[in-house]
Amino acid sequence: RPMHLWPDATKTHRAGVYLAFTKNSSAIAIARVDGRKIVLAYHLELRPTPNAPLKPSEVCKGFAKTCKRYGIVDVEGDRHSVESATEFMAEEGVAYRPRDHLTTAGNADVFTTMRTQMLEGRLELPNDPRLLGMIRETTTKALAGGVVKIILPKQGQAHGDLLMAVVLACAQAEALV
């Protein structure tokens, strides 16, 4: 299947973003609900270089425009750069909702949701070697009190930022199934 799917007004879409601008990547993922199936319709990772950090206004406005093409009016993301994300996405008519519970336990919850989708054969992902590599290289560590810590792979300047956006989008889509 193609890496990205065209917007489909007959389907519901949800977006997840993970933002960083100087040392790590910024990423967006859009998951489509198709019956009981979750389909990763779109994903993009923008990586800064040492001499060219990403510009918050350009990243956030670009992500918001992509959301609008898919009929998405609000996006869920991390708490990094909340003010910039809120301001610049609003300029494009998209509300930014920071996910308050991206804690160790909260991360385990959204990753468990995506893992369940995969195990049940309800998640369709494109054949993207970078994304699939991040999924394969993600590990867990048991902590005191029964908490599970998700350990994202580091690839160059990225710390699984693309995967975090995908997981956020897929977990939101699951709530609609």
C-alpha positions in Angstrom: 0.0 0.0 0.0 1.2 3.6 -0.5 3.0 5.3 2.4 0.2 7.9 2.7 -3.5 7.6 2.0 -5.6 10.4 0.6 -8.0 12.1 2.9 -11.4 10.3 3.0 -14.4 12.4 4.2 -16.4 9.3 4.8 -13.9 8.2 7.6 -13.1 9.6 10.9 -9.4 10.6 11.5 -7.4 11.4 14.6 -4.0 13.1 14.8 -1.1 12.8 17.2 1.9 15.1 17.3 5.2 15.0 19.1 7.1 18.3 19.1 10.7 19.2 19.4 12.6 21.8 17.4 16.3 21.8 18.1 17.7 18.4 19.2 14.8 16.0 18.5 12.3 15.5 15.7 8.8 16.8 15.4 6.3 14.3 14.1 2.7 14.0 13.1 0.6 10.9 12.6 -3.0 10.6 11.4 -4.9 7.4 12.1 -8.1 6.6 10.2 -11.0 4.6 11.7 -12.3 2.0 9.1 -14.9 -0.1 10.8 -13.1 -1.9 13.6 -9.7 -1.3 11.9 -7.3 1.5 12.6 -5.3 2.6 9.5 -2.2 4.8 9.7 -3.2 7.1 6.9 -0.4 9.7 7.1 2.8 10.2 9.1 5.7 12.7 8.8 8.9 13.2 10.8 10.8 16.5 10.5 14.4 16.3 11.8 16.5 19.3 12.6 20.1 19.6 11.7 22.8 21.0 14.0 22.9 24.2 12.0 19.1 24.4 11.2 16.7 23.9 14.1 13.0 23.5 13.1 10.9 26.7 13.3 8.0 26.2 15.7 5.6 28.4 13.6 6.4 26.5 10.4 6.1 23.1 11.9 2.9 23.8 13.9 1.2 25.6 11.0 2.2 22.8 8.5 0.9 20.1 10.8 -2.4 22.0 11.3 -2.9 22.4 7.6 -2.3 18.6 7.2 -4.9 18.0 9.9 -7.4 20.2 8.1 -7.0 18.3 4.9 -8.1 15.2 6.8 -11.0 16.9 8.5 -9.3 17.1 11.9 -10.1 20.1 14.0 -8.1 19.2 17.1 -4.8 17.4 17.6 -3.4 15.7 20.7 0.3 16.0 21.6 2.9 16.2 24.3 3.4 19.1 26.7 6.5 20.3 24.9 6.1 23.8 23.5 2.4 23.9 24.4 2.2 27.7 24.0 3.7 27.7 20.5 1.6 24.7 19.4 -1.6 26.2 20.7 -0.9 29.6 19.1 0.3 28.5 15.7 -2.2 25.7 15.2 -5.0 28.0 16.2 -4.0 30.4 13.4 -4.9 27.5 11.0 -8.1 26.7 12.8 -6.9 23.6 14.7 -7.0 23.2 18.5 -4.0 21.7 20.2 -4.8 19.4 23.2 -1.7 18.6 25.3 -2.0 15.1 26.7 -1.6 15.6 30.4 -0.9 11.9 31.2 2.2 11.3 29.1 3.8 9.9 32.2 5.5 6.6 32.5 2.2 4.9 33.2 0.4 7.0 30.6 2.9 6.0 28.0 2.5 2.3 28.9 -1.3 2.7 28.4 -1.1 4.2 24.9 1.5 1.7 23.8 -0.6 -1.1 25.2 -3.5 0.1 23.1 -1.4 0.1 19.9 0.1 -3.3 20.8 -3.4 -4.8 21.3 -4.5 -3.3 17.9 -1.4 -5.0 16.3 -2.0 -8.4 18.0 -5.6 -8.5 17.0 -4.8 -7.6 13.4 -6.7 -4.4 13.6 -3.9 -2.0 12.9 -2.7 -1.4 9.3 0.7 0.3 9.0 2.6 1.2 5.8 5.8 -0.5 5.0 8.0 2.3 6.4 11.4 0.8 7.4 12.1 3.7 9.8 8.7 3.4 11.6 8.8 -0.4 11.7 12.3 -0.3 13.1 11.2 2.0 15.9 8.4 -0.4 16.8 10.8 -3.4 16.8 13.4 -1.6 18.8 11.1 -0.3 21.5 11.5 -2.2 24.8 10.0 -2.1 28.2 11.3 -2.2 31.8 9.4 -3.2 34.9 9.6 -0.6 37.6 8.6 -0.7 41.3 4.9 -0.8 42.0 4.0 -2.7 38.8 4.7 0.3 36.5 6.0 -0.5 33.1 8.4 2.0 31.5 8.5 2.3 27.7 12.1 2.7 26.3 12.1 4.3 22.9 14.9 3.7 20.5 17.3 6.5 19.8 18.1 6.9 16.1 20.4 9.8 15.6 18.7 12.9 17.0 15.4 11.2 17.3 14.1 9.4 20.4 11.2 7.6 18.8 9.4 10.8 18.2 7.7 9.5 15.1 6.5 6.4 17.0 5.1 8.6 19.8 3.0 10.5 17.3 1.8 7.3 15.7 0.9 5.8 19.1 -1.0 8.9 20.1 -3.0 8.9 16.9 -3.8 5.2 17.1 -4.9 5.4 20.8 -7.3 8.2 20.0 -8.7 6.3 17.0 -9.3 3.3 19.3 -11.7 5.3 21.4 -13.9 5.6 18.3 -14.0 1.9 17.4 
